[in-house]
Amino acid sequence: MAEAIIMPDLGSGMEEATLLNWVKKVGDTINSGDVIAEVETDKATVEVPVTVSGTITQLIGKAGDLLKVGTPIGYVGEGEAAAPSDDTPKEAPAPASNGTPVVAAAAPVPLPAQSEDDHFPDGVKASPLARKMAAERGIDLRLVAGTGPGGRITKADIEGFKPGTAAPADAPTAPPTAASAIPAAHYDALPTGDDVEIIEVTRMRARIAARMVESRQQIPHFYVTSEIDVGALLALRQQINATLDDDHKISVNDLVVKAAALALRQYPNLNTHFYGDKLVRHKRIHIGIAVALPQGGLINVVVKDADQLSVGALAADAKAMIARAREGKVKPDDMQGSTFTVSNLGAFDVSQFVAIINPPEAGILAVGTASRVPVVLPDGTLGVGNRMKVTLSADHRVTDGAEGAAFMQAFKRLIETPMLLLV
């Protein structure tokens, strides 16, 4: 019996990705965890693993096609071909680099209905992606004619919407949401001429822009900054790394991530996400690490159970994921599940900065450069010390200033007493 290969969750609210190429072909035997395809999202090239085992009987799609999360992208079985159906058009075989078709000649099977959100805020039927796009563009969803199933508004409807287009007769009359009431950004006419260069906004930059606008508009940020003595931390790191080869050395950021995770154990409210009338407190601590990409932009990779991992294991996980991100070969699991984020610009000689919260998280740490600076010693004399400024950005809907300050005190104690990170 054929079993579906399902397009996995890609994290960060991604609903679809563009197929770049199949790395397996019809007739190949695969096991759970094997990579079957490479796809492109708004942020990276992602390797798509499978969760089923068997012989591939069908692959659905060709290079350039959009693959939707949660839908079948192929089938495996015990050698039998997928059952034919008249409900789905046949896909033309897509030649691989060696010219061999990678889509089975057998007719595709009917695809199960896509799993979608059945809850429609304010009575407006719209996909989550269409709703987000409308908010970014200042479009009132009540004015958009939906062409999806049951009149559902889709991404294409938002892209094709023009002001003045009449809404369907039975359009809901609910009041506009706060998001849809936000006017679209308006500027003068696009400059032209030899003095300017017009650059198309990349999918990644557009995605970052949308997420950051969403965060700043919807999350009431507050900030708490601490200056931390990192002399002992740097000395411990040097001592540890003296016994390790280059592939296993510990970075300052590894120790910062570990300290953040342990501080979250003491202040679990910062490991909580805001969902309107509900708060979701996560019992596991997964730290997102912001990674700058060589081609520009950034991506978050996620160290799972960072409070429970040894520093060595945490460093190994982080190093592998960061390398994959910079090579454009991330795995879906690399980007999923973050409950709190660390953004470190220490390598760029940055004394201090503030970071924007990654929704729906309640906090993010912005880590500056560790620098040698003049300090007043305990005996009142002047000396030189290593100091690093760290700023917590927190969601005031979830936590308050006093708790944010207490979290920073706990974090500072762990950094200044770094042997606690190894216990």
ZATOR-625192 format. One line per 5 residues: their letters; for each residue y, x, z of N, C-alpha, C, O. Coordinates in steps of 0.2 Angstrom, whole numbers. Layout:
BEGIN
A = Y X Z Y X Z Y X Z Y X Z  ...
//
This chain:
BEGIN
MAEAI = -6 4 0 0 0 0 6 4 0 7 9 4  11 3 -4 17 7 -5 21 6 1 22 1 4  25 11 3 29 11 9 36 14 7 36 19 3  41 11 9 48 12 7 50 19 10 49 20 16  54 23 6 58 28 8 65 26 9 68 24 4
IMPDL = 67 26 15 74 23 17 79 28 17 78 33 20  85 26 14 91 31 15 93 31 22 95 25 25  93 37 25 95 37 32 102 36 34 106 37 30  104 35 40 110 35 43 113 42 42 110 47 44  119 42 39 123 49 38 128 50 43 131 56 43
GSGME = 129 46 48 134 47 53 141 46 51 142 45 45  146 46 56 153 45 55 154 39 51 159 38 47  150 33 52 152 27 49 150 27 41 153 22 38  147 32 38 146 32 31 141 27 29 136 26 32  143 23 24 139 18 21 135 19 15 130 16 13
EATLL = 137 25 11 134 26 5 136 34 4 140 37 7  132 36 -1 133 43 -3 131 44 -10 127 40 -13  133 49 -14 132 50 -21 126 55 -22 126 60 -19  121 53 -25 115 57 -27 117 63 -31 119 62 -36  116 69 -28 117 75 -32 110 77 -36 111 78 -42
NWVKK = 105 77 -33 98 78 -36 93 77 -32 93 77 -25  87 75 -35 81 75 -31 78 82 -30 78 86 -35  75 83 -24 72 90 -24 64 89 -23 60 94 -23  62 83 -24 55 81 -25 54 76 -31 59 73 -33  48 76 -34 47 72 -40 41 67 -38 37 68 -34
VGDTI = 41 62 -43 35 57 -42 29 61 -43 28 65 -47  24 60 -39 18 63 -39 17 68 -33 12 70 -31  23 71 -31 23 75 -25 20 72 -19 22 66 -18  17 76 -15 15 74 -8 20 76 -3 22 82 -3  23 71 1 28 73 6 26 71 13 21 67 14
NSGDV = 28 75 18 27 73 25 34 71 29 39 73 26  33 68 34 39 66 38 43 72 40 41 77 42  50 72 38 54 77 39 56 81 33 60 85 33  52 81 28 53 84 22 60 82 19 61 76 19  63 86 15 69 84 12 67 82 5 64 85 1
IAEVE = 70 76 3 68 73 -3 74 73 -8 73 73 -14  80 74 -6 86 73 -10 92 77 -7 92 78 -1  97 78 -11 103 81 -9 109 75 -11 109 73 -17  113 73 -6 118 69 -8 125 71 -6 125 76 -2  130 68 -8 137 70 -7 140 65 -3 140 59 -6
TDKAT = 143 66 3 147 61 7 154 63 6 156 68 2  158 59 10 165 61 10 167 68 13 172 70 12  162 70 17 163 76 20 159 82 18 161 88 20  153 81 16 148 87 15 143 85 10 142 79 8  139 90 8 133 89 4 128 89 10 127 93 14
VEVPV = 123 84 10 119 82 15 112 82 12 110 79 7  107 85 16 100 85 14 97 79 17 98 77 23  93 75 13 91 69 15 83 70 17 79 71 12  81 69 23 74 69 25 71 63 24 74 57 24  64 63 24 60 57 24 57 56 31 56 60 35
TVSGT = 55 49 33 52 48 39 45 45 38 42 43 42  43 46 31 36 43 30 32 49 26 35 54 25  26 48 26 21 53 23 17 50 17 16 44 18  16 53 12 11 51 7 13 54 0 17 59 0  11 51 -5 12 53 -12 18 49 -15 18 43 -15
ITQLI = 23 52 -18 29 48 -20 26 45 -27 24 48 -31  27 38 -27 26 34 -32 32 32 -36 31 29 -42  38 32 -33 44 30 -36 50 33 -33 50 34 -27  55 35 -37 61 37 -35 66 33 -38 66 32 -44  71 30 -34 76 25 -37 83 28 -37 86 30 -32
GKAGD = 85 29 -43 92 32 -44 92 38 -48 87 42 -48  97 40 -51 98 46 -54 105 49 -52 109 46 -49  106 56 -54 111 59 -52 118 56 -53 119 53 -59  122 55 -48 128 51 -49 128 44 -46 133 41 -45  122 42 -45 122 35 -42 123 35 -35 123 40 -31
LLKVG = 126 29 -33 127 28 -25 121 26 -22 118 21 -24  119 29 -17 113 27 -13 116 24 -6 120 27 -3  114 18 -5 117 15 1 112 16 7 106 15 7  116 17 13 112 18 19 108 12 21 110 6 20  102 13 23 97 8 25 93 4 20 90 0 21
TPIGY = 94 7 13 91 4 8 85 8 5 86 14 6  80 6 2 75 10 -1 78 14 -7 82 12 -11  76 21 -7 78 25 -12 71 28 -16 72 32 -20  66 25 -13 59 27 -17 53 24 -13 54 21 -8  47 26 -15 41 23 -12 36 28 -12 36 33 -16
VGEGE = 32 28 -7 26 32 -6 20 28 -5 20 22 -3  14 30 -7 8 27 -6 2 31 -7 3 37 -8  -4 29 -7 -10 32 -8 -12 33 -16 -17 32 -18  -7 35 -20 -8 36 -27 -7 30 -31 -6 31 -37  -5 24 -28 -4 18 -32 3 18 -34 7 20 -31
AAAPS = 4 15 -40 11 14 -42 14 8 -39 11 4 -36  21 8 -38 25 3 -35 24 -4 -39 23 -3 -45  23 -9 -36 22 -16 -39 28 -17 -44 34 -16 -42  27 -20 -50 33 -22 -54 36 -28 -52 34 -32 -48  43 -29 -54 47 -35 -52 52 -36 -57 54 -31 -60
DDTPK = 53 -42 -58 59 -44 -63 66 -45 -60 71 -46 -63  65 -44 -53 72 -45 -49 76 -39 -49 82 -40 -48  74 -33 -51 78 -27 -51 77 -23 -58 72 -23 -61  83 -22 -61 83 -18 -67 79 -12 -67 80 -8 -62  76 -10 -73 73 -3 -73 78 2 -73 83 2 -76
EAPAP = 77 8 -70 81 14 -70 79 18 -76 73 19 -77  83 21 -79 81 26 -84 79 32 -81 82 34 -76  74 36 -84 72 42 -81 78 47 -81 81 48 -86  79 50 -75 84 55 -75 81 62 -75 77 64 -71  83 66 -80 79 73 -81 81 78 -76 87 78 -74
ASNGT = 76 81 -73 78 86 -69 80 93 -73 80 92 -79  81 98 -69 83 104 -72 78 107 -77 80 110 -82  71 105 -76 66 107 -81 65 102 -86 60 103 -90  68 97 -86 67 91 -91 62 86 -89 61 82 -93  59 87 -84 54 82 -82 57 76 -78 61 77 -74
PVVAA = 56 70 -80 59 64 -77 57 64 -70 51 65 -68  61 62 -66 60 61 -59 60 54 -56 58 53 -50  61 49 -61 60 42 -59 53 40 -62 52 41 -68  49 36 -58 43 34 -60 44 29 -66 49 25 -66  39 29 -71 39 25 -76 38 18 -74 40 13 -78
AAPVP = 34 17 -69 32 10 -67 39 6 -65 44 9 -63  39 0 -66 44 -4 -65 46 -4 -57 41 -5 -53  52 -4 -55 54 -4 -48 51 -11 -44 50 -16 -48  51 -10 -38 49 -16 -34 55 -19 -32 60 -16 -32  55 -25 -30 61 -29 -27 63 -25 -21 59 -23 -16
LPAQS = 70 -24 -20 73 -21 -14 74 -26 -9 77 -32 -10  72 -25 -3 74 -29 3 81 -30 4 85 -25 2  84 -36 6 91 -37 7 94 -31 11 91 -30 16  100 -29 9 103 -24 13 105 -26 20 107 -32 21  103 -22 25 105 -24 32 113 -24 33 115 -18 32
EDDHF = 116 -29 34 123 -29 35 126 -33 41 122 -36 44  132 -31 43 135 -34 49 136 -42 47 140 -43 43  133 -46 51 134 -53 50 140 -56 55 141 -62 55  143 -52 58 149 -54 62 155 -53 58 157 -47 56  159 -58 57 165 -58 54 171 -59 58 173 -65 59
PDGVK = 175 -54 60 181 -55 64 186 -59 61 187 -58 55  189 -64 65 194 -68 62 192 -73 56 196 -75 53  185 -73 56 182 -78 51 183 -75 44 181 -79 39  184 -69 43 185 -66 36 178 -62 34 176 -58 38  175 -64 29 169 -61 27 171 -55 23 173 -55 18
ASPLA = 169 -49 26 171 -42 23 166 -37 26 164 -37 31  164 -33 21 160 -27 23 164 -23 28 170 -22 27  161 -19 32 164 -14 37 169 -9 33 174 -8 35  166 -7 27 170 -2 23 176 -5 20 182 -3 20  175 -12 18 181 -15 15 186 -17 20 192 -16 19
RKMAA = 184 -18 26 188 -20 31 193 -14 33 199 -14 34  189 -8 33 193 -2 35 198 0 29 204 2 31  196 -1 23 200 1 18 206 -4 17 212 -2 16  205 -10 19 211 -15 19 216 -13 25 222 -13 23  213 -11 30 218 -9 36 222 -3 34 228 -2 35
ERGID = 219 2 30 222 8 28 228 6 23 233 10 23  226 1 19 231 0 14 236 -6 15 240 -8 11  235 -8 21 240 -14 23 238 -20 20 243 -24 19  232 -21 18 230 -28 14 228 -33 19 224 -32 23  231 -39 18 228 -45 22 222 -47 19 222 -50 13
LRLVA = 216 -47 22 210 -49 20 210 -56 18 206 -58 13  214 -60 21 214 -67 19 216 -68 12 215 -74 9  219 -63 9 222 -64 2 218 -61 -3 219 -62 -9  212 -59 -1 207 -55 -6 202 -60 -8 198 -63 -3  200 -61 -14 195 -65 -16 188 -60 -16 188 -55 -19
GTGPG = 183 -63 -12 177 -59 -12 172 -60 -17 171 -66 -19  169 -55 -20 165 -56 -25 157 -55 -23 153 -55 -27  157 -53 -17 150 -51 -14 146 -58 -13 149 -63 -13  140 -57 -10 136 -63 -8 140 -67 -3 142 -65 2  140 -74 -5 143 -78 0 150 -78 0 154 -80 5
GRITK = 153 -74 -5 161 -73 -5 163 -67 -1 169 -67 1  158 -63 1 160 -57 5 164 -52 1 163 -51 -4  169 -50 5 174 -45 2 171 -38 2 168 -36 7  171 -35 -4 167 -28 -4 173 -23 -6 178 -24 -6  170 -17 -6 174 -11 -7 178 -12 -14 184 -10 -15
ADIEG = 174 -14 -19 177 -15 -26 182 -20 -26 187 -19 -29  182 -25 -21 187 -30 -21 194 -28 -18 199 -29 -21  193 -23 -13 199 -20 -11 202 -15 -16 208 -15 -17  198 -11 -19 200 -7 -24 204 -10 -30 209 -8 -33  201 -16 -32 204 -20 -37 210 -25 -35 212 -28 -40
FKPGT = 211 -25 -29 216 -30 -26 223 -29 -29 225 -23 -28  227 -33 -31 234 -33 -33 238 -38 -29 236 -44 -29  243 -36 -26 247 -41 -23 249 -47 -27 251 -46 -33  248 -53 -24 250 -59 -28 243 -62 -31 244 -68 -33  238 -58 -30 231 -61 -32 230 -67 -28 230 -67 -21
AAPAD = 228 -73 -30 227 -79 -26 220 -78 -22 215 -76 -25  220 -80 -16 214 -80 -12 210 -87 -14 213 -91 -17  204 -86 -13 200 -92 -14 202 -98 -10 205 -98 -5  201 -104 -13 203 -110 -10 201 -111 -3 204 -114 1  195 -109 -2 192 -110 5 193 -104 10 190 -103 14
APTAP = 198 -100 8 200 -94 12 201 -96 19 205 -101 20  199 -92 24 200 -94 31 207 -93 32 211 -89 29  210 -97 37 217 -97 39 218 -94 46 223 -95 49  213 -90 48 214 -86 54 221 -82 54 222 -79 48  224 -80 59 230 -76 59 228 -69 57 222 -67 59
PTAAS = 233 -65 54 231 -58 52 229 -54 59 232 -55 64  225 -50 58 223 -45 63 229 -40 64 233 -39 59  229 -36 70 234 -31 71 233 -26 65 238 -23 63  227 -24 63 226 -19 58 229 -21 51 233 -18 48  228 -28 49 230 -30 43 237 -31 43 240 -32 37
AIPAA = 241 -32 49 248 -33 49 252 -26 48 258 -27 47  248 -21 48 252 -14 47 254 -13 40 249 -14 36  260 -12 38 262 -12 31 259 -5 28 258 0 32  258 -6 22 256 0 18 262 5 18 267 4 18  260 12 18 265 17 18 269 17 11 265 15 6
HYDAL = 275 17 11 279 17 5 284 23 5 287 25 9  283 26 -1 287 32 -3 291 31 -9 290 26 -13  296 35 -11 299 35 -17 294 36 -23 288 38 -21  296 36 -29 292 37 -35 289 44 -34 292 49 -32  283 45 -37 280 51 -37 284 56 -40 285 55 -46
PTGDD = 285 62 -37 289 67 -40 286 70 -46 280 70 -46  290 72 -51 287 75 -57 291 81 -59 296 83 -56  288 85 -64 292 91 -66 288 97 -65 283 97 -61  291 103 -67 289 109 -66 289 112 -59 285 117 -57  293 109 -55 294 111 -48 289 109 -43 288 111 -37
VEIIE = 284 104 -45 279 101 -41 272 102 -44 272 102 -51  267 102 -40 260 101 -43 257 95 -40 257 94 -34  254 91 -44 251 85 -41 244 86 -40 240 88 -45  241 85 -34 234 86 -32 231 80 -30 234 76 -26  225 78 -33 222 72 -31 219 73 -24 217 79 -22
VTRMR = 219 68 -20 217 68 -13 209 68 -14 206 64 -17  206 73 -11 198 73 -11 195 68 -6 199 65 -2  189 66 -8 186 61 -3 186 63 4 187 59 8  185 70 5 185 72 12 192 71 15 192 69 21  197 73 12 204 73 15 205 65 16 209 64 21
ARIAA = 203 61 11 205 54 12 201 51 18 204 47 22  195 53 19 191 51 25 194 53 31 195 50 36  196 60 32 199 62 38 206 59 39 207 57 45  210 57 34 216 54 34 215 47 37 218 45 42  210 43 35 208 36 37 206 37 44 208 32 48
RMVES = 202 41 46 199 42 53 205 43 58 205 41 64  209 48 56 215 50 61 220 45 61 223 44 67  222 41 56 226 36 56 223 30 61 227 27 65  217 29 60 214 24 64 214 26 72 216 22 76  213 32 73 213 35 80 220 34 83 221 32 88
RQQIP = 225 37 79 232 37 82 235 30 83 239 28 87  233 25 78 236 18 79 232 14 84 235 10 87  226 15 85 222 11 89 221 14 96 219 10 101  221 20 97 219 23 103 225 26 107 229 30 104  227 23 113 232 26 117 230 33 120 227 33 125
HFYVT = 232 38 117 231 45 119 235 47 125 241 45 126  232 50 130 236 54 135 233 61 135 227 62 133  237 66 138 235 73 137 236 77 144 240 75 148  231 81 145 231 85 151 229 92 149 224 93 146  234 97 151 233 104 149 232 108 156 235 107 161
SEIDV = 227 113 155 226 118 160 226 125 157 223 126 152  229 129 161 228 137 159 223 139 164 223 139 170  218 143 160 211 145 164 211 152 163 212 155 158  209 155 169 207 162 169 200 163 166 195 161 169  200 167 161 193 168 157 191 175 158 186 177 154
GALLA = 194 179 162 191 186 163 184 186 165 180 190 162  182 182 170 175 182 172 170 180 166 165 182 165  172 175 162 169 172 157 167 177 151 162 178 149  173 181 150 172 186 144 168 191 147 164 194 143  168 193 153 164 199 156 157 197 156 152 201 154
LRQQI = 155 190 157 148 188 157 146 188 150 140 190 149  150 185 146 147 185 139 146 192 136 141 193 133  150 197 138 149 204 135 142 206 138 139 210 135  141 205 145 135 207 148 129 204 145 124 207 143  129 198 143 123 194 140 122 197 133 117 198 131
NATLD = 128 198 129 127 200 122 125 207 121 122 209 116  126 211 127 123 218 126 116 218 126 113 224 123  112 213 128 105 213 127 102 209 121 96 209 121  107 207 117 104 202 111 106 205 105 111 209 104  102 204 100 104 206 93 109 201 90 111 196 93
DDHKI = 112 203 84 118 199 81 116 192 80 120 187 81  110 190 79 108 183 77 107 179 83 107 173 83  107 182 89 107 178 95 112 179 100 112 176 106  118 182 98 123 183 102 127 176 104 127 171 100  130 176 110 133 170 113 141 170 111 144 175 112
SVNDL = 143 165 109 151 164 107 154 161 113 151 158 118  161 162 114 165 159 119 164 152 118 164 148 123  164 149 112 164 142 111 157 139 114 157 133 116  152 143 113 145 140 116 146 139 124 144 134 126  150 144 127 151 143 134 155 137 136 155 134 141
VVKAA = 160 137 132 165 131 132 161 124 132 163 120 136  157 124 127 153 118 126 149 116 132 148 110 134  146 121 134 141 120 140 145 118 146 143 114 150  151 121 147 155 119 153 158 112 152 158 108 157  160 110 146 162 103 145 156 98 146 157 93 149
ALALR = 150 100 144 144 95 145 143 95 153 142 89 155  143 100 156 142 100 164 147 96 167 146 92 172  154 97 165 159 93 168 158 85 167 160 81 171  156 84 161 155 77 159 149 74 164 149 68 165  145 78 166 140 75 171 143 73 177 141 68 180
QYPNL = 148 76 179 152 74 185 157 69 184 158 65 189  159 68 178 164 63 176 161 59 170 164 59 165  156 55 171 153 51 165 157 46 162 156 44 156  163 44 165 167 40 162 170 42 156 172 39 151  171 49 155 174 52 149 168 53 144 170 54 138
NTHFY = 162 51 145 157 51 141 155 43 139 150 42 137  161 39 139 160 32 138 164 30 132 169 33 130  162 26 128 165 23 122 168 16 123 165 12 126  174 15 120 177 9 120 175 4 114 176 6 109  173 -2 116 171 -7 111 174 -14 112 171 -19 113
GDKLV = 181 -14 113 184 -20 114 183 -23 121 186 -20 126  179 -28 122 178 -31 128 172 -27 132 170 -30 137  169 -22 129 164 -19 132 165 -11 132 168 -8 128  162 -8 137 162 0 138 155 2 137 151 -1 141  154 7 133 147 9 132 147 16 135 149 21 133
RHKRI = 143 17 141 143 23 145 136 27 142 131 24 144  137 32 139 131 36 137 128 40 142 131 44 146  121 39 143 118 43 148 116 50 146 115 54 150  116 51 139 115 58 137 121 61 134 126 57 132  122 67 135 128 71 133 127 75 127 124 80 127
HIGIA = 130 72 121 130 75 115 137 78 113 141 74 112  138 84 112 145 87 111 145 88 104 142 92 101  151 85 101 153 87 94 157 93 94 161 94 98  155 97 89 159 103 88 163 103 81 160 102 76  169 103 81 173 103 75 173 110 71 174 115 74
VALPQ = 170 109 65 169 115 61 174 115 55 174 110 51  178 120 54 182 121 48 178 124 43 174 128 43  179 120 37 175 122 31 179 127 26 185 126 26  175 131 23 178 136 19 182 133 13 188 136 11  180 127 11 184 124 5 189 120 8 193 116 4
GGLIN = 191 120 14 196 115 17 192 109 20 187 107 19  196 106 25 193 100 29 189 103 34 188 109 36  186 98 38 182 99 43 176 94 44 177 89 41  171 96 48 166 92 49 163 93 56 164 98 59  161 88 60 158 89 66 151 89 66 147 85 63
VVVKD = 148 94 69 141 95 71 140 93 78 144 95 82  134 91 80 133 88 86 127 92 90 121 92 87  128 95 96 123 98 100 121 93 105 124 90 109  115 91 104 112 85 108 110 88 115 107 94 115  111 84 120 109 85 127 111 92 129 108 96 132
ADQLS = 118 93 127 121 100 128 121 102 136 121 108 137  121 97 140 121 99 147 114 101 150 113 105 155  109 99 146 102 101 148 99 108 145 95 111 147  102 109 139 100 115 136 102 122 139 108 122 143  98 127 139 101 134 141 106 136 137 107 133 131
VGALA = 110 141 139 116 143 135 113 146 128 116 145 123  107 150 129 104 153 123 102 148 118 103 148 112  99 142 120 96 137 116 102 133 113 102 132 107  107 132 117 113 129 114 117 133 109 118 130 103  117 139 110 120 144 105 116 144 98 119 144 93
ADAKA = 110 144 99 105 144 93 106 138 89 107 138 83  106 132 92 107 125 89 114 125 85 114 123 79  119 127 89 126 127 86 126 131 80 129 130 75  124 137 81 125 142 75 121 140 69 124 141 64  115 137 70 111 135 64 115 129 61 116 129 54
MIARA = 118 124 64 121 118 62 128 120 58 130 118 53  132 125 62 138 127 59 137 131 52 141 130 48  131 135 52 130 138 46 128 134 40 131 134 35  124 128 42 123 123 37 129 120 34 130 118 28  133 118 39 140 115 37 144 119 32 146 116 28
REGKV = 144 125 34 149 130 30 145 131 23 149 133 18  139 131 23 135 131 16 135 125 12 132 125 7  137 119 15 137 113 12 130 110 12 128 107 7  126 112 17 119 109 17 117 106 24 111 107 27  121 102 27 120 99 33 115 94 32 113 91 27
KPDDM = 111 92 38 106 87 38 110 81 42 114 82 46  107 75 40 110 69 44 110 70 51 115 68 54  105 72 54 105 73 62 110 77 64 112 77 70  112 82 60 117 87 62 124 83 64 128 86 69  125 78 61 132 75 62 132 68 66 137 65 67
QGSTF = 126 66 69 125 60 72 125 60 79 123 65 82  128 55 83 127 54 90 132 57 94 131 57 101  137 60 92 142 64 96 145 59 101 147 53 100  145 61 108 148 57 113 155 59 116 159 56 119  156 66 114 162 69 116 163 75 112 158 78 109
TVSNL = 169 77 110 170 83 105 174 89 108 179 88 112  173 95 106 177 101 107 179 103 101 176 104 96  186 105 100 189 108 95 192 114 97 197 114 101  190 120 94 192 126 96 195 130 91 192 132 85  202 132 92 206 136 87 207 143 89 212 146 87
GAFDV = 203 145 94 204 151 97 204 157 92 207 162 94  200 156 87 200 162 82 206 163 78 207 167 74  211 158 79 217 158 74 223 160 78 229 159 76  222 163 84 228 165 88 233 159 89 239 160 88  230 154 92 234 148 94 234 147 101 229 147 105
SQFVA = 240 147 104 241 147 111 239 141 114 236 140 119  241 135 111 239 128 113 240 123 108 245 124 103  236 118 108 237 112 103 234 106 106 230 107 111  235 100 103 232 94 105 228 92 100 230 92 94  222 89 101 218 86 96 218 78 96 219 75 101
IINPP = 216 75 91 216 68 90 209 66 91 204 69 89  208 61 95 201 58 97 197 56 91 200 53 87  191 57 91 187 55 86 183 48 88 179 48 92  186 43 86 183 36 88 176 35 86 174 37 81  172 32 91 174 28 97 174 32 103 174 29 109
EAGIL = 174 39 103 174 43 109 180 42 113 185 40 111  180 44 119 185 43 124 189 50 125 194 50 129  187 55 123 190 62 124 188 67 119 183 67 116  193 72 119 191 78 115 195 84 118 201 83 121  192 90 118 195 96 121 198 100 116 194 101 111
AVGTA = 204 102 116 207 107 111 208 114 115 211 114 120  205 119 112 204 125 115 208 130 111 207 131 105  213 134 115 217 139 112 214 146 113 208 146 115  218 151 111 215 158 111 216 161 118 220 159 121  210 164 120 210 168 126 215 174 125 213 178 120
SRVPV = 220 175 129 225 181 127 226 185 134 226 182 139  228 191 133 230 195 139 237 194 140 241 195 136  239 192 146 246 190 148 247 192 155 243 194 159  254 193 156 256 195 163 254 189 168 255 183 166  252 191 173 250 186 178 252 189 185 253 195 186
VLPDG = 253 184 190 254 186 197 248 186 201 244 181 201  246 192 203 240 193 207 240 189 214 245 188 216  234 188 217 234 185 223 238 189 229 241 185 233  239 195 228 243 199 233 251 198 231 255 202 235  253 195 226 260 194 224 262 199 219 268 198 217
TLGVG = 258 204 217 260 209 213 259 206 206 255 202 204  262 210 201 261 208 194 255 212 191 254 218 193  252 209 187 246 212 183 245 209 176 249 205 174  239 210 174 237 208 167 231 204 168 226 206 171  230 198 165 224 194 165 223 191 159 227 190 154
NRMKV = 217 188 158 215 184 152 215 177 153 212 174 158  220 173 149 221 166 151 220 162 144 221 165 139  217 156 145 216 152 139 219 145 141 217 142 146  222 142 137 225 135 138 220 130 134 218 131 128  218 125 138 214 120 136 217 113 137 219 112 143
TLSAD = 217 109 132 220 102 133 215 96 132 212 96 126  215 92 136 211 86 135 215 80 133 220 79 135  213 77 127 216 71 124 211 66 127 205 66 125  213 60 130 209 55 133 212 48 131 218 47 130  207 44 130 208 37 129 210 33 135 206 32 139
HRVTD = 217 31 135 219 27 141 216 21 142 217 18 148  212 18 137 209 12 138 202 13 142 200 8 145  200 19 143 194 20 146 195 24 153 191 23 157  200 28 153 201 32 159 208 33 160 213 30 156  210 36 166 217 37 168 219 44 169 214 49 169
GAEGA = 225 46 170 227 52 171 224 56 177 222 62 176  223 53 182 220 56 188 213 58 186 211 64 188  209 54 183 202 56 182 202 61 176 198 66 177  207 61 171 207 66 166 209 73 170 206 78 168  213 73 175 215 79 178 209 82 182 208 88 182
AFMQA = 205 77 185 200 79 189 194 82 185 191 87 187  193 79 179 188 82 174 190 89 172 186 94 172  197 90 171 199 97 169 198 102 175 197 108 174  199 100 181 198 104 187 191 106 187 189 112 188  186 101 186 179 103 186 177 108 180 174 113 181
FKRLI = 180 107 174 179 111 168 182 118 170 179 123 168  188 118 173 191 125 174 187 129 179 186 135 179  184 125 184 180 129 189 174 132 186 172 137 188  171 128 181 165 131 178 166 137 174 162 141 173  172 137 170 174 142 166 176 148 170 174 154 169
ETPML = 179 147 176 181 153 180 175 155 185 176 161 188  170 151 185 164 154 189 158 153 184 154 149 185  158 157 179 153 156 174 146 157 175 142 154 171  144 160 181 137 160 183 134 153 184 128 152 183  139 148 185 137 141 186 134 138 179 130 133 179
LLV = 136 141 174 134 139 167 126 141 166 123 138 161  124 146 170 117 148 168 112 145 173 106 147 173  115 142 178 110 139 183 106 133 180 102 130 184
//
